[in-house]
Amino acid sequence: MGPLVTDPDAFQRLFEDFQHASFKLEVRRSYGLASEDEPFQKFLAGEDPGIEWLRSWLDLMEAETSKGKRVERVRVVDEPPSEYLRFEMAVTPHNLAAGEDIRYLERERAAELALPEYDYWLFDSRLVAFLHFTDDDRFVGFSVTEDPAEVLKHCQWRDRAWTRATRFSHLPATVTAAS
């Protein structure tokens, strides 16, 4: 694994530079991103957080998927989901409209599949980007590897997760319903 990279532009370049397919495994129950703090608090208060805070990501996804690139994610979710995962699910239709394909996998099933307990992005089945967080869930950066053994392991996890995950539109109401 390479050194920790904290430059947001370097993170964005990962999405601009991949050629065919990217995949993210999301296992955390909460994500601490400064750009989401205020919208998340509005969501918790029952207010509409809008999507302007997500606009740069949606624009990036639209730009990259319009080139024929695939952006896939599997989110591991509890039933009922955490408040943060409910917040993510509330904006998922916007992610889908921007070209992402996001699917869901129950946490118990993820454990049965022996998936890792950390988040990663896989780009073109050749580069793994590990996402790093503080103990209080704040995103601090990423590190990468192109080591063939590590890449293969993460490709196998991707395949296990993807083939067993459920499309957002097929999630049971008990998972997607607001509490």
C-alpha positions in Angstrom: 0.0 0.0 0.0 1.3 3.4 -0.9 1.5 6.6 1.2 -1.6 8.4 2.4 -2.8 10.9 -0.2 -4.9 13.8 1.1 -5.2 15.9 -2.0 -8.9 16.0 -3.2 -7.8 16.7 -6.8 -5.7 13.4 -6.7 -8.9 11.6 -5.6 -10.9 13.1 -8.5 -8.2 12.1 -11.0 -8.7 8.5 -10.1 -12.2 8.8 -11.7 -11.0 10.9 -14.6 -8.1 8.5 -15.4 -9.7 5.0 -15.2 -10.7 3.6 -18.6 -13.5 1.1 -18.2 -14.9 0.2 -14.8 -14.7 1.3 -11.2 -16.2 -0.4 -8.1 -16.6 0.6 -4.5 -17.3 -1.6 -1.5 -18.9 0.6 1.2 -19.0 -1.1 4.6 -19.1 1.9 7.1 -22.2 2.9 8.9 -21.2 6.5 8.8 -19.0 8.8 6.8 -17.7 12.1 8.0 -17.3 14.5 5.1 -17.3 18.2 5.7 -19.4 18.8 2.6 -22.1 16.6 4.0 -22.3 17.8 7.6 -24.9 20.5 7.1 -27.1 18.5 4.6 -27.0 15.5 7.0 -28.1 17.6 9.9 -31.0 19.0 7.8 -32.0 15.5 6.8 -32.0 14.4 10.5 -34.2 17.4 11.3 -36.7 16.3 8.6 -35.8 19.0 6.2 -34.9 18.6 2.5 -31.1 18.9 2.2 -31.3 19.5 -1.5 -28.4 18.2 -3.7 -26.2 21.2 -4.3 -23.7 19.8 -1.8 -23.5 16.7 -4.0 -23.4 18.6 -7.4 -19.7 18.3 -8.0 -19.8 14.5 -7.5 -22.9 14.1 -9.7 -21.3 16.2 -12.4 -18.1 14.1 -12.3 -20.2 10.9 -12.5 -22.2 12.2 -15.4 -19.1 13.3 -17.2 -17.3 9.9 -16.7 -20.2 7.6 -17.3 -21.2 9.5 -20.5 -17.9 8.3 -21.8 -19.1 4.7 -21.4 -17.3 4.1 -18.1 -19.0 2.0 -15.4 -19.2 3.2 -11.8 -20.5 0.6 -9.5 -20.9 0.4 -5.7 -22.1 -2.1 -3.2 -23.2 -0.6 0.1 -23.3 -2.9 3.1 -26.4 -2.0 5.1 -28.0 -3.0 8.4 -31.7 -3.5 8.8 -32.7 -1.0 9.9 -30.0 1.1 8.4 -28.1 3.7 10.3 -29.2 7.4 10.1 -26.4 8.1 7.8 -27.2 5.2 5.4 -30.8 6.4 5.3 -29.4 9.8 4.3 -27.4 8.1 1.5 -30.4 6.2 0.3 -32.4 9.4 0.1 -30.0 10.8 -2.5 -29.3 7.5 -4.3 -31.8 8.3 -7.0 -29.6 11.3 -7.9 -26.5 9.0 -8.0 -28.4 6.6 -10.3 -29.5 9.4 -12.6 -25.9 10.5 -12.9 -25.0 7.0 -14.2 -23.8 5.2 -11.1 -25.1 1.6 -10.4 -25.5 1.3 -6.6 -26.6 -2.0 -5.0 -27.1 -3.1 -1.4 -26.0 -6.1 0.6 -27.1 -7.0 4.1 -24.3 -6.8 6.6 -25.0 -10.4 7.8 -24.6 -11.6 4.2 -21.4 -9.6 3.7 -20.0 -11.3 6.8 -21.0 -14.7 5.4 -19.1 -13.8 2.1 -16.0 -12.9 4.2 -15.9 -9.4 2.6 -13.4 -7.0 4.1 -14.5 -4.6 6.8 -13.0 -1.6 5.1 -14.0 0.6 2.1 -12.1 0.5 -1.2 -12.4 1.6 -4.8 -11.1 -0.8 -7.5 -10.3 0.8 -10.9 -10.1 -1.2 -14.1 -9.3 -4.4 -12.1 -5.7 -3.1 -11.8 -5.6 -0.5 -9.0 -7.0 -0.6 -5.5 -7.6 2.7 -3.6 -8.0 2.1 0.2 -10.1 4.8 1.9 -8.9 6.0 5.3 -10.9 7.4 8.2 -10.4 8.6 11.7 -11.9 6.8 14.7 -14.8 9.3 14.5 -15.5 8.5 10.9 -13.9 11.5 9.2 -12.4 10.8 5.8 -8.7 11.7 5.8 -7.5 10.4 2.4 -6.6 7.3 0.4 -3.7 5.1 -0.5 -3.3 2.9 -3.5 -1.7 -0.3 -4.7 -1.3 -2.1 -8.0 0.2 -5.2 -6.4 -1.3 -8.1 -8.5 -2.1 -10.3 -5.4 -3.9 -7.4 -3.7 -5.8 -6.4 -6.8 -6.9 -10.1 -7.4 -8.2 -10.4 -3.9 -10.2 -7.2 -4.2 -11.5 -8.3 -7.6 -12.7 -11.5 -6.0 -14.4 -9.6 -3.2 -16.0 -7.3 -5.8 -17.4 -10.3 -7.7 -18.8 -11.9 -4.6 -20.5 -8.7 -3.4 -21.8 -7.6 -6.8 -23.4 -10.9 -7.8 -25.3 -11.1 -4.5 -26.3 -7.4 -4.0 -29.7 -6.1 -4.5 -30.6 -3.2 -6.8 -31.9 0.0 -5.1 -35.2 -0.4 -6.8 -35.6 -3.9 -5.3 -34.8 -3.1 -1.7 -37.6 -3.9 0.8 -39.6 -0.9 2.2 -38.3 -1.8 5.7 -34.8 -0.8 4.5 -35.6 2.3 2.5 -38.3 3.7 4.8 -37.5 6.7 7.0 -37.7 6.1 10.7 
